[in-house]
Amino acid sequence: MNTSHFTGFTYSPAIAKEEGVTRRDPSPVINVDGLYHAWYSKSTTARHGFSATVWHATSEDGRRWTEEAEAIGRGPAGSFRACGVFTPTILTAAGKYYIYFTAMPHEWFEHPQTTRGAIGVAHSSSPFGPWEVEDAPVLQCSREPQAFDSLRVDDACIIVRGGQYWMYYKGRAMAEGADTTKMGLATAREPLGPWSKHEDNPVLDSGHEVCVWPHGTGVACLVCDVGPQGNTLQYSSDGVNFSKAANTVPPKAPGPFRADDFVDGPGPGITWGLAMVNDRTWPYLVRFDCNLASEH
């Protein structure tokens, strides 16, 4: 991965800060028939995203964004998504749209060291919905207490590689803090699964947010300031074994524009996307720009 041209990130407004409203953790951006689409966590009760729902916004130019509507709400009492659905990511495949989201069965803060989350999926024939939510999660926490993902599976990000769907996600073990979050990988042959966790998990010993994309013939990853590989740009030729390509301070919870359009093959890299600003009041969304196009 050639990073000699990489000069970091610049920022501009996307959806402005609004008192009493949390907008955070945007999905990757896609373009459908000339219109850009993104999804994100939204809440009017708390700054955190654990009780949020998934909302949808569109833009004609990638700069001025219009909030459309709620895409995925909480599930019924007793369901795996009864408390909240958040940190969405998007996949397009065979003319359909899939949103993967993190779900909580009940209020996480009541039992933060024992409440296991899960990753669910919804699908639609249009980016505007309606979205059909699968009744069961597609990825769940490990039942082995010492596993890196025994407490949390969260923040999925999808690429298509080698005829399969690759889901990168963050995991945390029981009785561990957020500063021990690691990145895992699961693969499937169909968007609805079944998904199988990779035998070499975790594939990265760092990161509290997951942002990966196909870069040339390999996979690139932005790592936030958590863990031994924090504040770096990582690259892997095989999608499993990562090494540092550059030091950087990434955008917060970045969701890049996926110019690869989830097509299997060499990826064009990224040049812009959405991210969040969390200034300890009410998080909001900004656009980031960068020069991380690939030279494949």
N, C-alpha and C positions, 0 to 999 in steps of 0.2 A: 504494500500500500504506500504510494508516494504521497507524503504530506508536506513536501517542500513549499507548496502553494497555499497551505492552510494558514489562515491568519486569525482564526477565532470567530466570534459571533457578534452580530449587531442586532438591535432590538427596535421594534416599533409597535404601536398600539394594535390590538385586534378586537377584543371585547373589554371595554373599560371597567375599572373597578366600580362596584356598586355596593353601597353600604347595606349590610344585612344579607348579602348574597355571596355564596362561595361558588366560584367556577374554577375548576382545577383539573389536572391530569388529562390533558387532551389526547385523543387518539391520533394516529397518523392521519394525514390529510389525503383524500383521494379526489380525482376529477372525473365527473360523469357528465357527458354531453356539454362540456364547457363550463360546468358549475363545480366549484370546490365544496367538499363536505368534510366535516369533522364532528366528533362526538366527545363529550367530556362529562365529568362529575359535577353535579349542581345540587346545592343545598341552601335552604333559607333558615336553617336551625343551628348550624355549627360551622366553624372554619374547617374542621376535619372532613374527610370524605366518607367515613364509615357508614353514615346513615343517608348518603346522597342517592340520587337516581341519575340515570344517563340521559343527557340532553343532546340535541342536534343543532348545528349551525351551518350556514352556507355563505359562500362569497363568490362574487363574479371575478374578482381580481386577486384573491388571496390576501387582501389587506383590510378591506372593510367587510366585517362579518355581521350577519343577521341571525339572531337566535330564532330557531323555528319552533320546536316543541319538544316535550319529553318523548324520548324514544323507548326507554325501558324503565318501568317502575318496580317498586318492591313487590315481592310475592305474597301469597296468603300466609297467615299465621301458621307456624310449624314447618314452613318450607325453607330450603337452604338459602333463600334470598329474602327472607321476611323483614330483616332490618335495613338492608341497603344493597344497592348495586352501584359499582363505581369502577374507576380506572379502566375505561373501555379501550378496546383496540378493534380494528376493522380488517376484514379479509374479503376480497372479491374472488369468486370462483364460479365458472360455468354460468355466468349471467345472474348469479345470486350474491347477496351480501350477507356477511356474517359478522356480528358483534360479539366478541368475547369480553366478559366482564368479571370482576371480582364480586363475590357475594358474601354477606354475613347473615347467619340465621337469627341472631339476636344481638342486642347492644354489646359491642365489643368491649367498651370501657367498664362494663360490670365485671367481667372476668377476662382481663387482657392476656393472661398467661394460659388460658385453657380454651378460649373460643377459637375454634378452627374455621377459617374461611374456605372458600372453594372457588373455582373458575367455572362459570356457566357460559352458555351461548344462546344467541337469538339469531334468527335468519329471516330474510325478506327478499322479495323480487324487486324492490325499489329502495334506494337510500332514504326515502321519506317514510318507509314502513308501509303498512303495519308490520310489527315484528312479532314473530312466533317464538316464544321462549321455551326451550327444552326443559322438561320437568326435573331432570337430574343434572348434576354438574358433569363437566367433561374432564375435569382434573381436580383431584382432592389431595389433602395433606397426607403425608406418610403416617402410618400407624406406629412406626418405630420411633420412640421418644427422642433418640439421639440423632435421627436423620435431620439433615439441614432444612428440610421443609415439613417438619412435623407439626408446626403451628400455623404457618402461613404459606399459601400459594397465591400469588397476586401479580397484577401488572403484566399481563401477557402481551407478547408482541410476536407477530407471525411473519415468516418468510416461506417461499416455495423453493425447494432445493432438491435436486436428484429425484424428482417425481414424487416427493412427499411434502407434507406440510410440517414445518418446524416451528414449534411454539417455545419461545424463550420466556421465562417467568422468574420472579424473585421468590425466594423461600427463606423462612426463618424457623429455627428450632425451638422447641419448648424451653421455657425458662431463660431464653436469650433475648437481648435487646436489639433495637433496630440497627445498631452499629455492627451487628454480626450478619446482616442480610447477605445472601449469596444468590447467584444466578443459576437456574437450572434449565434443562431442555427436555421437551417431550416431542414425539413425532407421531404422525398419523398419515394414512393414505387417503382419508376422506375428511372434509372439514368438521363433521360431527363425531369423528373418531371411529374406533377407540384410539385414545392417546396413550402412548407408552413412554414412561420416563427413561431417559438415556442412562445407560449403565455407568457412564463416567461422571454423572452428576456429583457435585455441582461443577459446571463448566467454567465458572468464574467465582473467585472468593470475595467478591465485592459487589457494591451497587445496591442502592435503595430504590432505584427506578430502572426500568428496562427500556432501552432504545437500541434496536438492532436493525440492520438493513443489508440487502445483498449489495456488495461493493466489488465490482469486477467479478472475478470468479470466486471470491471469498465472502466473508461476512464481517461487517464493521459494527462496533458497539461503542456508544458513549457511556461512560461510567461517572456517576456523580461522586460527591466527596465522602463516600462511605467505603471503608475497607482498604486493604493494602494496595489495590489498583485504583483507588479513588482519584478523581480529577484527571482522567486519562481518556484518550481515544484508543481503543483496542481493535485488533484485526486478527482474524483466523482464516487460514486458507481452507480448512476443512469444516469450519463451523462449530468445532468442539474445543480445539486447543488455541487459546487466545494469547497474544503478546502485545506489549505496548507499542503503538505507532507514534503517539505524541502526547505530551502533557497539555492539558487544557482545563478550563472551567466550563463545563457544559451548561446549556440552558436547564432550567428546572423542569423536570417531567416532560422532556421534549417529545413531540409527535411530528416527525418530518413528513413532508410531502413525498409520497411514495411514487416516484416517476416510473419505477419498475412495474407498477400495476399488477403486482403479484404474479408475474410471468416467470416461469422457470428458466433460468439462464443467467448470463452475466448481467450484473446490475449497474445502473448509471450513477449510483451514489446519491447524495442529497445536497440541496442548496438552500432550502428554507423549510419552515414548518411553524407549528404553534408550540408554545410553552406556557408555564404559569409563573406568576410572581406571587410569592407567599411572604408578605411583609409583616406578618404577625397580626394583621387585622383581618381583612376579607380577601382571599386569593382571587386573582383575575388572570385573564389570558392575554398574551402578547405574541407577536410574530417574531421569529428569529431568522436571520439570514447568515449563510456561511458558504465557503467554497470547498465543499467536500464532494464534488463530482468525481466520478472515477474515470480512468483513462483506458478502459477496456476496449 
